[in-house]
């Protein structure tokens, strides 16, 4: 490889740029630069040639057009061993550019701001930067290209050892990284815009671009023989993945899945709420005026299943609540915050994982499920019934209607076929994931720790037969909420009337597979 004689440096992230610039100057490299990068280098005493002066073309269109010029792109793309290229470059007075140091406008950081407008996002799409990076990476046998400040130290070391020469191996490695970077950058833009299309009700785009960056490898997947890793989306900026772990062992694959279930459910409530998740299903959910009371009620809903579960809270975890939580073994706790007393109490349980979320508002997003050979994509289930239609002779009382609405929120996050029994803002029994709805009713009753007399029942989908209602009536259920829509609705309604049960239809199903 020939010695580097000319470099172009244009970076958004100025980390390490001065240190690299000083090494290049010591190696007698001519440095071309623009804007803030040129200023940072000059302020450090490093000689810089402005790109506009070098090309003879001024920056125009509010800075949109700076480096897209034959003097720049030709200097990067010209093949040094190609006589025709060299002749053409000489004719057009294009000098070779041997080093490209560029990082891009921070599109992902910009769009992470919930107040970012579409127009502002568009302005933060880099054009010249990706063009230079891709050109240099394409011509990597002759051009060194660096897109990550983390690579500066190794490059500096190599330049100092070889008096300004970079090996072909290094160039290839850096070029591969560039193509990964630009692909991810384009993916972030496409993903952001696709979400805008979906949000505007314009349907799903013909091409789905997914851009996820690996956060870490996990110890294993759902089972020890499975490998696993966790990735962060470039166009979603809230939820479990952005949580801050305050203590405890490394989160596992199953921890992440259960924490997500806890967050999705507990974030639905405005009042103090506690959710206990076991194997992706809630086993105890409760609301109360005080967080400590909500936890006591949630754990009491199924104390046996609660052991070893995941606790989700929608309020700052305080000392009194932490003290009671510490009486039972749990894997993880997720909350908007933890006060000092709670942290002190829980610090004694060194293996207990504590996750603090930056935001605690589940806005919903695209739901993606892998199937063999492809993906299934859908909107998040954020639907709220437009009205609750009373279909029985007896209408629910105001207290029963409030309880039914609580039960409806819970059943939405239970694997179907799902049945939930609740009373006084507390789950009494949950039947999840059964092949027949009447079996879910029976299992919910088995899980109940006390009498169901006067309780309410929620079903995530319609009752195909009256047997589910008959079974619920035998247990003492007095009000039911369900979507309706079965060909047997009239029989189910008749069964409810026979038993004096009040029933409302939501007109909305909540399957969760």
N, C-alpha and C positions, 0 to 999 in steps of 0.2 A: 504493500500500500504506500502511495506517495505521502509526503508530509502535508498536513493541513495548512493551507495558505490563506483561506478566506472562510469566514463563518457568518451566518445570519442568526441573530438572537432576537426573539420576540415572544415574551412570556407574560401570562396573567399572574402566575404564582412566581414571585421574585425570589423565593427561597433559594439560597446558594448561587444565585446568578452572578453576584459580584466576585465570589471566590473562583468560579469557573472563568469569568472574564479576565481576572488577573493572571491566571495560568495561561490563557490564550495569548494575552499580551506579551507575556514572558517568552512565549514560543514564536513571537513575531507574526501572529495571525491578524489579518485585517478583519475588523468586526463591523458588520452592517447591522443596523438596528432601527427600531421605530419607537415613538411615543414614550410611555413610562419606562420601558426597558432601557432605552437609550439614556434617559435622564438618570436612572439608577446607576448605570455604568459610568456615566460622566461624573456624577457626584462622587464616585469612588476613585476618580482620577484615571479612568480607563478611556483610551482614545476610541471614538466611535464615528462611523460614517453613517449619516442618515440615509435611509433607503431612498427617499425622494431625491436627495442630491445625487445618489449613485445611479439611479435610473433616469434622472432628468425629467421625471413625471411627478407632479405634486400629489399629495394625498387629496382625494376628492370624495364627494358623496358622504359627507360627515364621517370620513374615516373608513367607509365601507371598502374603498379601493386604495390599497397601499402596496401590497406585495404581489398582486396578480399582474406580472409584467414579464416580458421575455428575458430581460436582464436577470431576473430572479429565478423564474421557473426554468429558463434555458440553462442558467448556470448550475442548477441542481440536476436537471434531467440529462444533460449531455453525457454520452458515454465516452469516457476518456480513451478507450482503446479503439474507438470507431473513427477512422480517418475522415469520413464524410461529416460526422458530427463535429469533429474538431475544425474542419474547414468552414462549415457553416457558422460555428460559434465565432471564429476569427473574423469572418466576413461581417457578421452582425455586431462585432465588438462585445461579445458576451464572455465574461470571465467566469471560470469555474468557481462554484461555491462548494466547499468540501465538508462543511459541518453545518447542520441545521439544528438549532436549539429552540424548540417551540413547545409551549403548552397552551391549551385552548381556553376560550371564554368559558366561564364556569356556568354552563347551562343548567346542570343539575342543581347546583347551589341556588341559582336564581329562581328556578321553578319550585324549589322547596318552600319558598315563602308563599303562604296561602293567599296573600294579597297580590301576588304577581299576575299581571294582566297578560293576555295572549300577545298583545303588541310588544310588551316588554320582553316576553320570552323569545319572540321571533328576533328581536334586535340582539339577543345574546346567543344567536346561532353563529358560530365562527365559520367563515368561508376561506379566508386566506391561510389560516393556520393549518386546517386539515389538508389543504391543497399542497402546501409545502411539505408537510409531514409525509404524505403519501408519495409525492414525487421523490423525496429523498429515500424513503424506504424501498421504492421500486428500483432505485439506482444504488442500492446499498453496497454493491461491490466497490463503488468509488466514493460514496458519500456516507458520512457518519450522521446519524439522526438520533436526537434525544428528546423524548416527550415527558419524562418524569424526573423531577429534581432529585429523587432518590437514587438516580443513576449517575449523578454528577461526581460523587467521590471516587467511584471506580474509574470513570473516564479521566478525571484529573490525574489519578495515579498512573494510568496507562500513558497519558500524554507526557508526564514528567519523566517516566522511565524511558520512553522511546523518542524523546525530542520532537513531539508533535505528530507522531504517527499512531494510527489506530488499526488494529488487526482486522482482517476480514471476518474472523469468528465473532468479534465484538460487534462489528457492523451488522452482521446477520441477526444476532440476538436482539440488538436494539431495533432492527427493522421489524422483526416479528412482533415486538411489543407495540410498535407504532400501529400496525394493522389491527391488533387487538384493541388498542385505544380508540382508533377512529371508528372501528365497527361498533364499539360500546357507545361512543359518542353519538353516532347516527341512530343507534338503537334507542338511546335515551330520548332523542328528539322525536323519533317515530312513535315511541311509546307514549310520550306526553301528548302528542297531537292526536293519537288514536283514542286516548282517554277523553280528550276534549270532544271528539266526534261522538263517542258513546254517551258522554254527559249531556250532549245536545239532542239526544234521541235520534241520531242519524244512522243508527245501526253499527254493526261491527265492520271494521276495515277489511278489505280483501286480503291483506297481508298483515299478520300479527308479528310485530317486532318486540321481542322480550329482551330486556337488558338487565341482567342481575350480576352483581359483583360479589364474589365469595368473601364472606366475613371470616370464616374459619372452617377447618375440618372438624367433624365431631368424632367422638370416641367410637361410635357405631350408630347404626340406624335403629329401626324398631326392635331389632334383635341383634345380639352380639356378632353374628356372622355377616351382617350387612354393613357395608361402608356408607358413610353419610357426610354431608357438609351442609352449611347454612349459607344462603345467598340473600343479599339485600336488593330490593327493587330500586331502579333509578328514578321512577316516577311516582312512588308512594313514599310519604314521609311521616308516617305516624304508625302507631301500633307496637306490637311486641318486638319487632325487629329493631326498633330504635330505642328500646329500653336500656336503662343503665343498671347493670348488676352490682349491687352493693356488697354482697357477701355470698359465700357458699361455693360449692363445687361448680365445675363447668356445666352449663346447661346441656342436656341431652336432646336427642331427636324427639323423644316422647315428651320431654319437658316443654319444648317449644310448641308442640301441637296442643298440649293441654293448657298451657298458658294462653294460647290464642283463643281457645274455647272459653276460658274464664273471662278474658278481656271482652270478647264479643258479647257475652251475656251480661256481665255486671255493668258495662258501659251503657246499657239500655235504660238504666234506672236513674232518676233524678234524686230520689231520697237515699239515705244511707243504705247500702246493699252489700251483701256478701254472697259469694258463689263458691261452692266447693266442687271441683271437677275430679272425676276419676275415669281414666281411660276414655277421654274426649266427651264424656257425658256428665251433666250436672248430677250430683247425688244429694246436694242440699243447697237450697237458695232461700234467702229471706231478706225482707226489708224491715226497718224499724226506725224510730226517731233517733236512736243512738247506735253507733257502729258496733259497739260491744254487744248490744242486744241482738242486732242482726246476725252477728257471728254465732252467738249461742243458739239462736233459732235455726240457723243453717246447719250447724253441726248436729243438732238434735233431730233434723229431718232424716238422717241416716248415719248414725255415729259409727256403725261398723264399716260402711263403705268409705267414710271420710278419712279413715286412717291411711296415711300415705298419699293423700290427694294433693291437689293444687288449690290454693286459696286465692280468690280474686276479690278485691275491695275497691269501691269507687270513691272512697274518701281517704284522707291521710290516716295512716295507721297510727293510732295513739297508744300510750303505755298500757292502760287498762285492757284494751282489746288484745294487744300483743301478749300480755301476761296470760290471758285465757287461751289464746292460740297456742302458746308454748306448752300447754298441758297435753296436747295431742301431737303425734308425729305427722308432719307434713313435708312434702318434697320442696315446694316452692310457694312463695307469696308474691303476688303482683298487686301494686297499688300506685296511686298518683304520687304519693310521698310517704315518708316514714319520719315521725318526730324523734328527737334524740332519745327520749325514754324508751320508745319502742325498739330503736336500734340497739340500745344497751341491753335490753332484755333478750332480744333475739340473737345478739352476738355470742351468747353462750352456746347456741346451737350452730356450731361452725359449719356443718354440712348443709344447713338450711339455706336455700337460694332465695335471695331477696331481689326483686326486679322493680325498679322505679321507672314509670313511663313518663316521657316528656309531655305527651298529650294524653288525655283520657276521654276522647270523643271518637267513637268508631264511625267514620264517615262512610264506610263502604267503598268497595272498589270492584274491579273485575275478579270473578272467581274462576280459577283455572285448575283443571283436573287432568292429569296425564292418563291416557289410555294407550293401548298398544297401537303404535303407528301414528299417533297424533295427540291432539288436545281437545278437551271440551272447554268452552268459554261461555260464561254467563254473567249478567249483572249480579251484584251482591243482593241478597234478600233483605232489602231495607223497606219493604212494603208495609204500609199501615192501612188497615181496613177503613174505607171511607165512612162506613156506618156499621153498627151492630144491630142486626135485625132479629127481633124477638119473634120466634116461630111457634111458641107453645101458648097454651091458655094462661098459664101463670107467667107473669113477667118477673125477672129477677129484681130483688130489692136494690137500693142504691149501694148497700154494703156488698151484696153479692156481685153486682156489676163491677165494682172496684176490684173485687177478688178475682173475678173472671179475667179482667184485663191484666192483672199480675200473672195469673196462670198462663195466659196467652203469650206473654213475653218469654216465659220460661220454656214452654213447649217448643218454641221456635228454634231453640238451641239444643234440642234433644234429638238423637238419631231416630229416624222413623223406622217402623211405625211408633209413634210417640204418644204417651198418655201421661198426664201430670195431675196429681191431686194436691190441692193447696187449701189452706185455711189461715186467716189472720196474717196474711203476708208471709207465709212459710210453706215450703213444700213438705207434704206429708208422705208422698210416695211417687216414684217415677218409674214408668215402664218404657224401656227404650229398645229399639232395633229388633222388634219381633216380626215374624212373617205374617201373623194375623193380629188384627187390632184387639180382638177380645183377649188374646194372650197378654198383650201389653197392659190391658186393664187389670187382669189378674195379678201380673207381676208387680204393678204399682201398688196394689192392695197388700201383697205379701211384704213389700218393702216398708209399708206404713208402720210407724212406731206407736200409733195410738188410734183411737176410734176415728172413723171417717164420717161420723154422723154430722151432717150440716156442712160438709166440705164441698168444694167445687171441683169440676174436672175439665181439663182442656185436652183436646185432641188435635194433632197437627193436620189431619185430613179427615174426610167424612167417614161416618160409620157405614160400612156396606150392608150391615144387617142390624137388627134391633138387639142382638144378643149382648153387645157392649153396653147399651143403656140398661138392659135388664140386670146385668152384673153390677153395674155402678149403683143402681137403685137398691139392690140387695145390701150393698155396703153402707148406704146412708147418704149418698151424694144428692145434693139438693139443687145444683145448678151446673149447666154444661155450656161450654163454648167450643164450637167446631166450625169448619168452613161451610158444611153443607155441599150439595151438588150430587148426591147419590141418587140413583134411580129408586132407591128404597127410602128416600127422605121421609115420605109420608108415613111409612111404618115406624121409622125411628122417632118421628115427632109424636106419633100415637103412643108409643111406648113411654116417652117422657111424660105425656099428659096422664097416662094411666098411673104413673108413679108420683105425680105431683111435682115433677122436676121442671124447673125453668130452663129454657134453652135458647141460645142466641147463635145465629149464623154470622160468620165474618165475610163469607164470599171470597176468602183468600186462603190458599193452602200454604203450608210451611214444611214440605218435605226437606229433610236433611240427610243426605246419603254419604 
